[in-house]
Amino acid sequence: MSLVDFRTLGRSGLVVSPLALGTMTFGANGWGADEAASRELFDSYRAAGGNFIDTADIYGGGASEMLVGRFITDTGARDEVVLATKFAFNGSASPLAATQGGRGNPNAGGAGAKNIHRALEASLRRLGTDYVDLYWMHIWDGVTPVEEIVQTLGDLVRAGKIRYYAFSDMPAWLATKAATIAAERRVPAPIAIQVEYSLVARDVESEHVPAAREAGMGVVPWSPLAGGFLSGKYRREDTSGTGRLSGANPFGNSKFADRNWDILDALKSVADELGCTLAQAALAWVMAQPGVTATLVGASRLPQLEDNMKATEIALNADQMSRLDAASAPTPGFTAALSSPAVRRMVFGGNSVKGWAG
């Protein structure tokens, strides 16, 4: 595999690379990358043949979109690049202020029609383009009806402002309902879901992945290295450092659970056998999962990105996959138990029956 081992995103005609360049680090402070470093990352990814660039209106307070738009314009690559951005998070009040009772404009966030149109126009200005190839709902707001979301995004597809749309960080039922409504009404449907998915975050396998496969949506994992945990930069006896998991971060200390250290040990064993880095082995595992179309990778330094891109050259054998699967197996919940082989044998009178999708 390589970055030019293209595939279609879900049941669509949108052709993308197996690794997408996530640009949350572009223009961000602290663990991010300044303009010069961001350009290096962009140029290296493009030189390797990658065509899938992912950003969001909230990244760097809009700086990421501006840098991505500038780089695409400077290289004349607009027709070659699959440009994706996102809407939903509110930028009118800082996240810190919001948690402390600060108030912003409620219609500057969410998935309602008013905000979607506002957010898209602002993104198009920052990106310096008149359309985006893929428009993600960054997160469901918990209140906007699915029908309104499908109608608004479908209208934007028909108007040519966006080519496709997809959902990130939403309940599996919501994505399924949206796909069903679109199919019944014969209007544009979501083509992908973006969810946290890694060796230490496999809960999406119970609902989200089966829903996506059934509805023809590609799975796009974010944080496939668990915020850097699976790169091996942290130690069980010392979790301090300068990575994304150091200090205040969205994951807190959740990645430093005892179970995850055991998974990391299994990953080290497999990486040693392959003669590759831990990050490459972790990415190879994610990319090999059923339903996964493209995997998001992000970096603040060029060596990180170059290491990640080499993961496309790694192939895990059946034994290595089995060991990693066993070490990282999530605790079965209600949904997983319903489709277990034991229950299936009960249903079919002790016989083993395999469905068309497994």
Summary of the structure (lengths in Angstrom):
residues: 358
radius of gyration: 20.4
end to end distance: 24.3
largest distance: 64.7
contacts: 1183
relative contact order: 0.12
helix: 46%
strand: 14%
